[in-house]
Amino acid sequence: MARVLRNALTAAVASETPTRPGEIHLRLDHVTKRFGETPAVDDISFEVPRGSFATLLGPSGCGKTTTLRMIAGFYDPDKGDIVLGGRRINDLPAHRRGAAMVFQDYALFPHMSVEDNVGYGLRVSGVAKDERDRRVRETLEFVGLGALGDRWPNQLSGGQQQRVAVGRALVLEPQILLLDEPLSNLDAKLRVQLRWELRALQQRLGMTFVYVTHDQDEALSLSDWIAVMNAGKVEQAGTPWEIYYHPRTSFLADFVGAVNLVPGTVREVRGDEVVVAFGERTVTVRRPSGLALAAGREVRLCVRPEALALRPPAADPDGFRLPGIVARRAFLGDLMRYWVTVDGREWIVDQPDPGAAADFDGPVTVAVKPERIHVIAE
């Protein structure tokens, strides 16, 4: 049964022509949405590859849920176009867009059984009972709830309720599945478990998922593609690796994980390298591709804590060395986080496996490899 459902859903998400590597499934062109005078979404554009797990990531109020609801058809954009599978869908009602949505609170009907909840959309669409029962049965098997069809929502765990909500969306055989923070109401351990279930489900189906979250770890671990939003705009879109290690703005670097952002000034540009002065020191680093820099330009040096290492004060490590003093530290289980004062500024340094590593206090040397320093110029 699960195989039948998988084949049906895979056929539903496929276009009339074969999927090509890098094919765009969802595109937003200069989309704007205002509520009164306030722009909730402000002239955003991005492209989501077909069959990807795509995430809209950002703080509360950044416009990510409004964007998702415009794709679903619950809000109309004031400007711009939304294109799904090569078809402009702005003027189509929600039920004709080929998109299905899983809500943050799941929105299950408490007076309906699991089977009736999953089959509700098919029933209101007029699908014949035999066909409806078959699709509901196959969907429940596919999401691991085949034996729970006669239960009520209040008899289910949070994880099971989440599967019911996903099943209710999948049974409609949509082109694209939209998920609005579906794990936010669960405890931390269950969230980790279910995020992998969602990822595995998406990969088995080959379906495009668009997922909204404010949780950076969730976005980085789940996604093929991420768009980070801030104040109604897209700060940057790309792979998790690009977002984390090559952010274009200080906001993005600081929002996605811990980071050291050190102000500096360009001293010299040498082809693909740039000499940056910070405090009384200089360092030569790689110039980011496509970034025009000139002497005198103010920049930020972006260094992730795990890219640094602590050494004894007299050590002469490979790369660039910064003498400092440990100001404080925190044991985080799988790593020890140090705050080291260097020239009056604190640097965050993460040391893995603290149970097997040296414990530092007082004077230390911070080892920095120039190739792990990223330059941000805003």
Backbone torsions as a table, in degrees:
resi	resn	phi	psi	omega
1	MET	NA	-42.7	178.8
2	ALA	-62.1	-36.5	178.8
3	ARG	-64.1	-40.6	178.6
4	VAL	-62.0	-44.9	179.1
5	LEU	-62.7	-44.3	-178.2
6	ARG	-60.5	-43.2	179.2
7	ASN	-63.9	-40.5	-179.7
8	ALA	-65.2	-43.3	-178.4
9	LEU	-70.6	-38.0	178.0
10	THR	-63.0	-39.6	176.5
11	ALA	-65.3	-35.5	-178.4
12	ALA	-67.1	-36.2	-177.4
13	VAL	-84.1	-13.9	-179.2
14	ALA	-78.9	145.4	175.6
15	SER	-85.4	-179.1	-178.7
16	GLU	-70.7	-22.2	175.4
17	THR	-106.9	153.7	-177.8
18	PRO	-60.4	147.7	177.3
19	THR	-68.4	134.3	179.1
20	ARG	-109.4	148.6	177.3
21	PRO	-56.9	131.9	-179.9
22	GLY	80.2	5.6	-179.3
23	GLU	-65.4	135.6	-179.4
24	ILE	-86.1	128.2	179.9
25	HIS	-99.9	-41.1	-178.5
26	LEU	-127.2	133.3	179.1
27	ARG	-135.5	132.6	171.4
28	LEU	-113.2	126.0	-178.7
29	ASP	-115.6	107.4	173.3
30	HIS	50.5	51.2	-177.2
31	VAL	-85.4	132.4	178.8
32	THR	-131.7	139.9	174.3
33	LYS	-139.2	124.3	178.5
34	ARG	-114.2	145.9	168.7
35	PHE	-117.0	101.8	-170.6
36	GLY	70.6	-127.8	178.5
37	GLU	-92.9	-3.4	-174.9
38	THR	-92.5	122.3	176.2
39	PRO	-81.2	105.7	176.9
40	ALA	-73.1	-36.6	175.1
41	VAL	-130.9	126.1	-166.8
42	ASP	-122.4	89.0	171.5
43	ASP	58.2	57.1	-178.6
44	ILE	-98.7	147.3	176.3
45	SER	-139.5	135.2	172.2
46	PHE	-163.4	165.2	-179.9
47	GLU	-129.5	130.9	-179.3
48	VAL	-106.9	122.9	179.2
49	PRO	-65.5	146.8	178.4
50	ARG	-63.9	137.8	175.8
51	GLY	75.9	13.5	-177.9
52	SER	-98.2	159.4	168.3
53	PHE	-95.4	102.3	-175.2
54	ALA	-104.8	141.4	-177.1
55	THR	-128.0	135.9	168.4
56	LEU	-99.4	114.0	-173.1
57	LEU	-116.8	138.9	176.4
58	GLY	171.8	169.3	179.3
59	PRO	-71.3	168.1	177.7
60	SER	-58.7	137.2	177.6
61	GLY	83.8	8.4	-176.9
62	CYS	-83.6	-12.5	178.2
63	GLY	107.1	4.8	-175.3
64	LYS	-69.5	-42.4	179.0
65	THR	-70.2	-37.1	175.6
66	THR	-60.2	-41.3	177.6
67	THR	-61.7	-44.7	179.9
68	LEU	-62.0	-41.1	-178.7
69	ARG	-69.7	-29.2	173.9
70	MET	-69.5	-39.0	176.3
71	ILE	-62.5	-40.4	-178.7
72	ALA	-70.6	-24.6	-178.4
73	GLY	101.0	10.4	178.4
74	PHE	-84.4	-24.6	172.6
75	TYR	-123.5	146.5	173.8
76	ASP	-97.5	131.6	176.3
77	PRO	-68.4	145.8	175.4
78	ASP	-76.4	-31.5	178.2
79	LYS	-144.6	159.8	173.4
80	GLY	92.9	175.8	-176.7
81	ASP	-125.1	143.8	171.9
82	ILE	-116.4	121.1	-174.6
83	VAL	-121.4	122.8	-179.9
84	LEU	-121.8	121.3	-179.6
85	GLY	60.3	32.9	179.9
86	GLY	82.4	3.0	-177.5
87	ARG	-117.9	129.0	176.0
88	ARG	-70.2	125.5	-172.9
89	ILE	-114.2	6.2	-177.8
90	ASN	-48.7	-43.0	-171.6
91	ASP	-95.9	4.2	179.8
92	LEU	-88.5	142.4	174.2
93	PRO	-66.3	161.1	-173.7
94	ALA	-56.0	-40.4	-173.7
95	HIS	-75.3	-6.9	179.9
96	ARG	-111.1	9.4	-174.9
97	ARG	-87.8	-17.7	-175.2
98	GLY	82.0	18.8	178.9
99	ALA	-121.6	144.9	174.4
100	ALA	-129.2	150.3	-171.7
101	MET	-126.2	139.3	172.1
102	VAL	-108.0	120.9	-173.1
103	PHE	-87.9	163.0	-178.1
104	GLN	-60.7	-40.7	-178.1
105	ASP	-97.7	10.4	178.1
106	TYR	71.6	-32.0	176.2
107	ALA	53.9	42.8	176.3
108	LEU	-77.9	146.3	177.7
109	PHE	-81.5	116.6	-174.3
110	PRO	-68.0	-22.7	-177.5
111	HIS	-91.7	6.2	179.8
112	MET	-116.9	147.0	175.0
113	SER	-68.9	171.5	176.9
114	VAL	-58.6	-45.5	178.7
115	GLU	-58.9	-44.1	-177.7
116	ASP	-69.9	-34.8	175.8
117	ASN	-62.4	-47.5	-178.4
118	VAL	-65.4	-37.1	-176.8
119	GLY	-87.9	0.7	-173.8
120	TYR	-58.6	-46.5	-178.2
121	GLY	-63.9	-35.8	177.4
122	LEU	-67.7	-38.2	-178.7
123	ARG	-65.3	-46.0	-179.1
124	VAL	-70.9	-19.3	176.7
125	SER	-85.2	-3.0	176.3
126	GLY	82.7	19.3	177.5
127	VAL	-68.9	136.0	-178.1
128	ALA	-58.8	148.6	-173.2
129	LYS	-58.9	-43.8	-178.8
130	ASP	-61.7	-44.3	178.5
131	GLU	-66.3	-40.1	179.6
132	ARG	-63.0	-46.9	-179.2
133	ASP	-61.8	-39.8	-180.0
134	ARG	-63.8	-47.0	-177.6
135	ARG	-67.6	-37.7	177.4
136	VAL	-64.7	-45.0	-178.9
137	ARG	-61.1	-46.3	-179.4
138	GLU	-66.3	-37.2	179.8
139	THR	-66.8	-43.8	179.0
140	LEU	-62.4	-39.5	176.2
141	GLU	-62.7	-41.1	-175.4
142	PHE	-65.4	-37.0	-179.0
143	VAL	-94.5	9.4	173.9
144	GLY	80.9	25.6	-179.3
145	LEU	-123.2	26.1	-175.2
146	GLY	-58.7	-30.5	-177.6
147	ALA	-93.2	2.4	-173.0
148	LEU	-115.8	17.0	-174.6
149	GLY	-62.9	-26.6	-177.0
150	ASP	-94.6	4.3	-179.7
151	ARG	-83.7	163.1	176.1
152	TRP	-96.7	154.9	-179.0
153	PRO	-54.0	-36.1	-177.8
154	ASN	-75.0	-3.1	175.3
155	GLN	-97.6	5.0	-176.2
156	LEU	-108.6	153.6	172.1
157	SER	-75.5	169.9	179.1
158	GLY	-60.6	-39.8	178.8
159	GLY	-66.2	-38.3	178.0
160	GLN	-67.8	-38.0	176.7
161	GLN	-63.1	-38.1	178.0
162	GLN	-63.4	-38.7	178.2
163	ARG	-66.5	-36.2	176.7
164	VAL	-62.3	-44.3	-179.8
165	ALA	-62.3	-41.4	177.3
166	VAL	-65.8	-43.5	178.7
167	GLY	-60.8	-40.1	178.8
168	ARG	-61.8	-32.4	177.1
169	ALA	-78.0	-42.5	-176.4
170	LEU	-67.9	-31.3	-176.8
171	VAL	-63.0	-19.5	178.1
172	LEU	-79.6	-5.3	180.0
173	GLU	53.6	58.4	-178.5
174	PRO	-77.9	163.9	171.2
175	GLN	-73.8	-34.1	-172.0
176	ILE	-143.1	140.1	-179.8
177	LEU	-109.4	128.3	-178.9
178	LEU	-108.2	130.4	-175.4
179	LEU	-129.6	118.2	-176.3
180	ASP	-101.3	91.7	179.4
181	GLU	45.1	54.9	-173.3
182	PRO	-71.8	-9.8	-178.7
183	LEU	-107.4	2.5	-170.5
184	SER	-68.7	-21.1	-178.2
185	ASN	-92.6	5.7	-175.8
186	LEU	-103.7	159.0	177.7
187	ASP	-71.6	163.4	-169.1
188	ALA	-59.0	-44.9	-176.5
189	LYS	-67.1	-41.1	179.5
190	LEU	-68.3	-34.5	177.4
191	ARG	-59.8	-44.1	-179.9
192	VAL	-62.7	-43.3	179.3
193	GLN	-61.7	-46.9	-174.8
194	LEU	-74.6	-25.8	177.0
195	ARG	-64.5	-36.0	177.3
196	TRP	-72.1	-32.8	175.5
197	GLU	-64.1	-42.6	177.9
198	LEU	-62.0	-43.8	-179.3
199	ARG	-63.1	-43.7	179.2
200	ALA	-63.6	-39.8	178.5
201	LEU	-62.5	-45.1	-179.7
202	GLN	-62.0	-40.3	-178.7
203	GLN	-70.5	-36.9	177.5
204	ARG	-65.1	-38.1	-178.5
205	LEU	-80.0	-28.1	-172.9
206	GLY	68.8	22.3	-175.9
207	MET	-93.1	150.4	174.0
208	THR	-76.5	122.0	174.0
209	PHE	-108.5	138.1	170.2
210	VAL	-120.7	117.5	-166.9
211	TYR	-119.3	133.7	178.4
212	VAL	-107.9	131.5	176.9
213	THR	-156.9	159.0	170.5
214	HIS	-107.7	2.2	-175.7
215	ASP	-91.8	112.2	-176.2
216	GLN	-64.7	-42.1	179.8
217	ASP	-61.5	-41.5	179.0
218	GLU	-61.1	-46.8	-179.0
219	ALA	-63.1	-46.2	-177.3
220	LEU	-65.8	-37.4	-175.5
221	SER	-79.1	-29.1	-174.6
222	LEU	-90.9	-31.2	-156.8
223	SER	-93.7	149.7	163.8
224	ASP	-89.9	-28.3	-173.0
225	TRP	-147.4	138.0	-178.8
226	ILE	-132.4	137.8	167.3
227	ALA	-115.5	119.1	178.7
228	VAL	-93.3	125.1	-176.8
229	MET	-110.6	149.4	178.3
230	ASN	-154.1	125.3	177.3
231	ALA	52.5	42.4	174.8
232	GLY	82.9	0.7	-178.9
233	LYS	-120.5	160.1	173.9
234	VAL	-91.6	115.1	178.8
235	GLU	-70.6	-42.9	-178.6
236	GLN	-167.4	147.4	176.0
237	ALA	-131.2	142.3	179.2
238	GLY	166.6	-164.8	179.1
239	THR	-73.2	159.4	176.1
240	PRO	-54.9	-38.3	179.9
241	TRP	-61.5	-46.0	179.5
242	GLU	-63.6	-43.8	-178.1
243	ILE	-62.7	-40.3	-174.4
244	TYR	-80.7	-47.7	-172.4
245	TYR	-95.7	-17.3	-178.5
246	HIS	-131.7	54.9	178.8
247	PRO	-67.9	147.5	-179.4
248	ARG	-93.4	-16.0	-177.8
249	THR	-132.5	157.5	177.8
250	SER	-65.3	-38.2	177.3
251	PHE	-56.8	-48.0	-177.1
252	LEU	-63.2	-44.9	179.7
253	ALA	-60.3	-40.8	-176.4
254	ASP	-77.8	-30.7	-177.3
255	PHE	-75.9	-37.8	-176.1
256	VAL	-97.4	85.7	176.4
257	GLY	88.8	171.0	176.6
258	ALA	-74.6	149.4	-175.5
259	VAL	-157.7	152.8	168.0
260	ASN	-102.6	119.6	177.5
261	LEU	-116.0	108.5	-172.9
262	VAL	-113.4	120.8	179.4
263	PRO	-68.6	140.7	179.8
264	GLY	-150.4	177.7	-179.6
265	THR	-134.0	135.3	178.6
266	VAL	-69.0	124.8	176.0
267	ARG	-93.3	-39.6	-174.1
268	GLU	-159.7	147.0	174.9
269	VAL	-116.2	125.4	-179.4
270	ARG	-122.9	81.7	-179.1
271	GLY	64.2	-113.7	-179.3
272	ASP	-89.1	3.7	179.0
273	GLU	-116.5	154.4	179.1
274	VAL	-137.3	135.8	177.0
275	VAL	-96.8	122.4	-175.8
276	VAL	-118.9	132.3	175.6
277	ALA	-99.0	133.8	174.1
278	PHE	-138.9	122.8	-172.1
279	GLY	62.5	-129.5	178.2
280	GLU	-100.2	13.8	-176.0
281	ARG	-115.4	160.6	173.4
282	THR	-132.6	152.2	177.2
283	VAL	-144.4	142.8	177.5
284	THR	-101.9	122.3	-176.4
285	VAL	-131.9	169.0	178.9
286	ARG	-74.9	137.7	176.7
287	ARG	-80.3	127.8	178.9
288	PRO	-58.5	140.0	-179.1
289	SER	-58.5	131.6	176.5
290	GLY	81.6	0.2	-178.5
291	LEU	-98.6	116.5	179.1
292	ALA	-83.2	123.9	179.9
293	LEU	-129.9	150.9	177.3
294	ALA	-142.0	159.2	179.5
295	ALA	-56.9	136.4	-178.9
296	GLY	95.3	-11.2	-179.2
297	ARG	-71.4	131.4	175.8
298	GLU	-80.4	134.6	-177.2
299	VAL	-137.8	176.8	171.2
300	ARG	-123.1	136.1	171.0
301	LEU	-89.8	123.1	-176.3
302	CYS	-109.5	117.8	-178.9
303	VAL	-134.6	123.3	177.5
304	ARG	-75.3	144.5	-176.3
305	PRO	-58.5	-33.7	-178.0
306	GLU	-75.5	-10.7	178.0
307	ALA	-85.2	-3.9	179.8
308	LEU	-105.4	163.1	177.3
309	ALA	-142.8	148.1	176.6
310	LEU	-99.4	140.0	177.5
311	ARG	-134.5	162.3	174.5
312	PRO	-57.6	156.0	-172.9
313	PRO	-60.0	-28.5	-177.9
314	ALA	-90.3	0.5	-175.4
315	ALA	-69.2	152.3	176.4
316	ASP	-123.7	77.9	-172.0
317	PRO	-74.9	164.8	172.3
318	ASP	-62.5	147.2	176.9
319	GLY	89.5	-142.0	-172.8
320	PHE	-106.5	135.0	-177.9
321	ARG	-116.0	141.1	178.2
322	LEU	-126.1	114.5	175.9
323	PRO	-75.4	135.1	-178.2
324	GLY	-153.4	-175.8	179.7
325	ILE	-131.8	132.2	178.6
326	VAL	-65.8	121.3	179.3
327	ALA	-90.4	-40.8	177.6
328	ARG	-164.7	172.3	-178.9
329	ARG	-152.9	159.9	179.7
330	ALA	-141.2	130.5	177.2
331	PHE	-85.9	118.1	-176.5
332	LEU	-113.1	21.2	177.3
333	GLY	88.3	-81.7	-177.6
334	ASP	-83.5	-7.0	176.9
335	LEU	-153.1	161.3	172.1
336	MET	-110.0	126.7	179.5
337	ARG	-102.3	125.0	179.3
338	TYR	-111.5	144.4	168.9
339	TRP	-111.4	114.8	-173.5
340	VAL	-114.0	126.7	179.3
341	THR	-85.0	119.0	178.0
342	VAL	-125.1	116.3	179.2
343	ASP	52.9	41.0	176.4
344	GLY	82.0	-0.6	179.3
345	ARG	-119.0	139.1	179.1
346	GLU	-85.9	132.6	173.4
347	TRP	-110.2	137.8	175.7
348	ILE	-92.0	128.4	179.8
349	VAL	-129.0	125.3	177.6
350	ASP	-104.0	127.3	177.5
351	GLN	-114.2	119.5	-177.4
352	PRO	-74.2	161.3	174.6
353	ASP	48.1	62.8	-176.2
354	PRO	-62.1	-21.7	178.9
355	GLY	-66.9	-23.2	-178.8
356	ALA	-112.1	-2.0	-175.0
357	ALA	-102.4	161.5	176.1
358	ALA	-67.6	146.6	178.2
359	ASP	-99.9	127.6	-174.0
360	PHE	-107.0	146.5	174.4
361	ASP	-155.9	153.4	179.2
362	GLY	71.0	-145.4	-177.7
363	PRO	-66.5	139.5	179.5
364	VAL	-147.0	171.2	169.8
365	THR	-115.3	129.0	174.2
366	VAL	-94.6	119.0	179.7
367	ALA	-92.0	126.5	-177.6
368	VAL	-125.1	125.4	173.6
369	LYS	-92.6	121.7	-176.1
370	PRO	-55.2	-31.2	-179.4
371	GLU	-69.5	-12.8	177.4
372	ARG	-96.6	5.1	177.7
373	ILE	-96.1	127.6	179.4
374	HIS	-109.3	137.5	-178.1
375	VAL	-99.5	129.0	175.4
376	ILE	-114.0	127.7	175.6
377	ALA	-126.9	114.1	-175.3
378	GLU	-106.8	NA	NA
